[in-house]
Amino acid sequence: MNIFRQRPWFNRVGIMVLLMFFACAKKDESFIQKMEDKAPIPHPNKVPDAWLLAHIDVETTGLLPGHHEMIDVGIVMTTLDGDILDSLFLRIQPAHPQRLSPGAKAVNAFDADHWQEMGALAQSVAVDSIIAFHKRTAGEKHVLMVSYNSHFDAAFIDHLFRSANKTWRDLYYYFILDIPSMAWGLGIRELTSNWIRDRYQVTDEPHIAEKHTGITGAMVNVRIYKALLQYRQDIMSNVPLKK
């Protein structure tokens, strides 16, 4: 029996799936080619005024990107010295709120009905809002993503953009900076920010679930970043000059 002859609907669906597959493949090839064709970008040590930092923190329904989802995001755009230019905070309605883990709820108090009451955006609308924010704030400047737990935040950002058939790579340079590595390079062998916050009296973010959001996290990350810059300056000022 020829299934395609007996079931014309199957044939139509099969053709549609193939067309969608080739369309997606062509889109991916186009994006890759676009990346390959980019001219070399002068690095921050050469032209610091051409670069900005996007300090990002996300709250999610759990720890597994792709299964769990973002429920809010905070972005603070700064100069390389950490001076704030603008900020963005969005609440996002996840597609699968039932996947909320108890641990995540304890941290961020997510509730689907409450989020809707507070005007949480659909995922595709959130992506468009992030893109618009970057165009308005960064313009033609190059932007480095900075976060405290870089692989976590970047993975969730990636899945959010994929859900809208878009890519975050249009916004950020492919290097991503994380604050613990910056501290580690300065000799601070900690994975928390306690030491640097205590040393420079850096105000922490709220740890009450209802007040703990992506923007409170992004803002404290900026403060920690600036404290690390100050710590480096303090170290350098105490280094004896070579004769």
C-alpha positions as CSV (number, residue, x, y, z in Angstrom):
1,M,0.0,0.0,0.0
2,N,1.3,3.4,-0.9
3,I,0.6,5.6,2.2
4,F,1.1,8.8,0.2
5,R,-1.5,7.7,-2.4
6,Q,-4.0,6.5,0.2
7,R,-3.6,9.5,2.6
8,P,-3.2,12.7,0.7
9,W,-3.3,14.7,4.0
10,F,-0.2,12.9,5.1
11,N,1.6,13.9,1.9
12,R,0.6,17.6,2.4
13,V,1.8,17.6,6.0
14,G,5.0,15.9,5.0
15,I,5.7,18.5,2.4
16,M,4.9,21.3,4.8
17,V,7.3,19.8,7.4
18,L,10.0,19.6,4.8
19,L,9.5,23.1,3.6
20,M,9.6,24.4,7.2
21,F,12.8,22.4,7.8
22,F,14.5,23.8,4.7
23,A,13.3,27.4,5.5
24,C,14.8,27.1,9.0
25,A,18.1,25.6,7.7
26,K,18.3,28.5,5.1
27,K,17.7,31.0,7.9
28,D,20.4,29.4,10.0
29,E,22.8,29.4,7.1
30,S,22.0,33.1,6.4
31,F,22.7,34.0,10.0
32,I,26.0,32.1,10.1
33,Q,27.1,33.7,6.8
34,K,26.2,37.1,8.3
35,M,28.4,36.4,11.3
36,E,31.3,35.2,9.1
37,D,31.1,38.3,6.9
38,K,31.4,40.7,9.8
39,A,34.5,42.9,9.7
40,P,37.0,42.5,12.6
41,I,35.8,44.3,15.7
42,P,38.4,46.5,17.5
43,H,38.7,45.3,21.1
44,P,37.9,47.3,24.2
45,N,41.6,47.9,25.0
46,K,41.9,49.7,21.7
47,V,38.7,51.7,21.5
48,P,37.0,51.6,25.0
49,D,34.5,54.3,24.0
50,A,33.1,52.0,21.4
51,W,32.1,49.4,24.0
52,L,29.4,49.1,26.7
53,L,28.5,46.4,29.3
54,A,25.1,44.9,29.7
55,H,24.8,43.6,33.3
56,I,22.1,40.9,33.2
57,D,20.3,38.9,35.9
58,V,17.4,36.6,35.3
59,E,14.8,34.9,37.5
60,T,13.5,31.5,36.3
61,T,11.0,28.7,37.1
62,G,14.0,26.4,37.8
63,L,17.6,25.5,37.1
64,L,17.3,23.6,33.7
65,P,17.4,25.9,30.6
66,G,15.0,24.7,28.0
67,H,12.7,23.0,30.5
68,H,12.4,25.8,33.0
69,E,11.9,29.3,31.7
70,M,12.6,33.0,32.5
71,I,10.0,34.8,34.5
72,D,11.8,38.1,34.6
73,V,15.0,39.8,33.5
74,G,17.0,42.9,34.6
75,I,19.5,44.6,32.3
76,V,21.7,47.5,33.3
77,M,23.7,49.1,30.5
78,T,26.9,50.8,31.7
79,T,30.2,52.1,30.4
80,L,33.3,50.0,30.9
81,D,33.9,51.9,34.2
82,G,30.4,50.8,35.4
83,D,28.7,54.1,35.1
84,I,24.9,53.5,34.5
85,L,23.4,54.7,31.2
86,D,20.0,53.0,31.3
87,S,18.2,50.0,32.7
88,L,15.3,47.6,31.8
89,F,13.1,45.3,33.9
90,L,10.6,42.9,32.4
91,R,8.3,40.3,33.9
92,I,7.8,37.4,31.5
93,Q,4.9,35.0,31.4
94,P,6.4,31.5,30.8
95,A,4.8,29.0,28.4
96,H,4.9,26.2,31.0
97,P,4.3,27.7,34.5
98,Q,3.4,24.2,35.8
99,R,7.1,23.4,35.6
100,L,7.9,25.8,38.5
101,S,10.3,24.1,41.0
102,P,9.8,24.7,44.7
103,G,13.3,26.0,45.0
104,A,12.7,28.7,42.4
105,K,9.4,29.7,44.0
106,A,11.1,30.1,47.3
107,V,13.6,32.5,45.7
108,N,11.4,34.7,43.4
109,A,7.8,34.0,44.5
110,F,6.6,33.3,41.0
111,D,2.9,32.8,40.6
112,A,1.3,32.7,37.1
113,D,-1.9,34.6,38.1
114,H,0.0,37.2,40.0
115,W,2.4,37.7,37.1
116,Q,-0.5,38.2,34.7
117,E,-2.0,40.8,37.1
118,M,1.3,42.7,37.1
119,G,1.4,42.8,33.3
120,A,3.9,40.1,32.5
121,L,4.8,40.0,28.8
122,A,4.5,37.1,26.4
123,Q,8.0,35.7,25.6
124,S,8.0,37.1,22.0
125,V,7.0,40.6,23.3
126,A,9.8,40.4,25.9
127,V,12.4,39.6,23.2
128,D,11.2,42.5,21.1
129,S,11.4,44.8,24.2
130,I,15.0,43.7,24.9
131,I,16.0,44.3,21.3
132,A,14.4,47.8,21.3
133,F,16.1,48.6,24.6
134,H,19.5,47.7,23.2
135,K,19.0,49.7,20.0
136,R,17.9,52.7,22.0
137,T,20.7,52.5,24.6
138,A,23.7,51.0,22.7
139,G,23.1,52.3,19.2
140,E,26.1,51.2,17.1
141,K,28.3,50.4,20.1
142,H,29.5,46.8,20.8
143,V,28.1,45.3,24.0
144,L,29.6,42.6,26.3
145,M,27.2,40.6,28.4
146,V,28.1,40.6,32.1
147,S,26.5,38.5,34.8
148,Y,27.3,36.7,38.1
149,N,26.5,33.2,36.8
150,S,27.2,33.7,33.2
151,H,26.5,30.2,31.8
152,F,23.1,30.2,33.6
153,D,21.9,33.6,32.5
154,A,23.2,33.2,28.9
155,A,21.5,29.8,28.5
156,F,18.2,31.2,29.6
157,I,18.6,34.3,27.4
158,D,19.4,32.0,24.5
159,H,16.3,29.8,25.0
160,L,14.1,32.9,25.4
161,F,15.3,34.3,22.1
162,R,15.0,30.9,20.4
163,S,11.3,30.8,21.5
164,A,10.8,33.9,19.4
165,N,12.9,32.6,16.4
166,K,15.6,35.2,17.1
167,T,19.1,35.2,18.4
168,W,20.8,37.2,21.2
169,R,24.0,37.1,19.1
170,D,22.7,40.2,17.3
171,L,23.0,42.1,20.5
172,Y,26.1,40.9,22.3
173,Y,29.7,40.1,21.5
174,Y,30.4,36.3,21.7
175,F,32.6,36.7,24.8
176,I,30.6,36.8,28.0
177,L,32.1,38.1,31.3
178,D,31.3,36.8,34.7
179,I,32.0,38.5,38.0
180,P,33.4,35.6,40.0
181,S,36.1,35.1,37.4
182,M,37.0,38.8,37.6
183,A,37.3,38.4,41.4
184,W,39.3,35.2,41.0
185,G,41.8,36.9,38.7
186,L,42.3,39.5,41.4
187,G,43.2,36.8,44.0
188,I,39.7,36.6,45.6
189,R,39.2,32.9,45.8
190,E,35.5,33.1,46.5
191,L,32.4,32.2,44.5
192,T,30.2,34.5,46.6
193,S,30.4,38.3,46.7
194,N,30.5,38.5,50.5
195,W,34.1,39.5,50.8
196,I,34.1,42.3,48.3
197,R,30.7,43.6,49.5
198,D,31.9,43.7,53.1
199,R,35.2,45.4,52.2
200,Y,33.5,48.2,50.3
201,Q,30.1,48.3,52.0
202,V,28.3,47.3,48.9
203,T,24.5,47.2,49.4
204,D,23.2,43.8,48.7
205,E,19.9,43.0,46.9
206,P,16.8,42.0,48.8
207,H,16.6,38.3,49.8
208,I,12.8,38.4,50.4
209,A,11.3,36.4,47.5
210,E,8.6,39.0,46.6
211,K,11.3,41.7,46.3
212,H,14.0,39.6,44.7
213,T,14.0,40.3,40.9
214,G,16.3,40.4,37.9
215,I,16.8,44.1,38.2
216,T,17.8,44.0,41.9
217,G,20.3,41.4,40.9
218,A,21.6,43.3,37.9
219,M,22.0,46.5,40.0
220,V,24.0,44.8,42.7
221,N,26.2,43.1,40.1
222,V,27.0,46.6,38.8
223,R,27.9,47.7,42.4
224,I,30.1,44.6,42.8
225,Y,31.8,45.2,39.4
226,K,32.6,48.8,40.5
227,A,34.0,47.5,43.8
228,L,36.2,45.1,42.0
229,L,37.6,48.0,39.8
230,Q,38.2,49.9,43.0
231,Y,39.9,46.9,44.6
232,R,42.2,46.6,41.6
233,Q,43.1,50.3,41.8
234,D,43.8,49.9,45.5
235,I,46.1,47.0,44.8
236,M,48.0,48.9,42.0
237,S,48.5,51.9,44.2
238,N,50.3,49.8,46.8
239,V,52.6,48.0,44.3
240,P,56.1,49.4,44.6
241,L,57.5,50.9,41.5
242,K,60.2,48.9,39.6
243,K,63.6,50.6,39.6
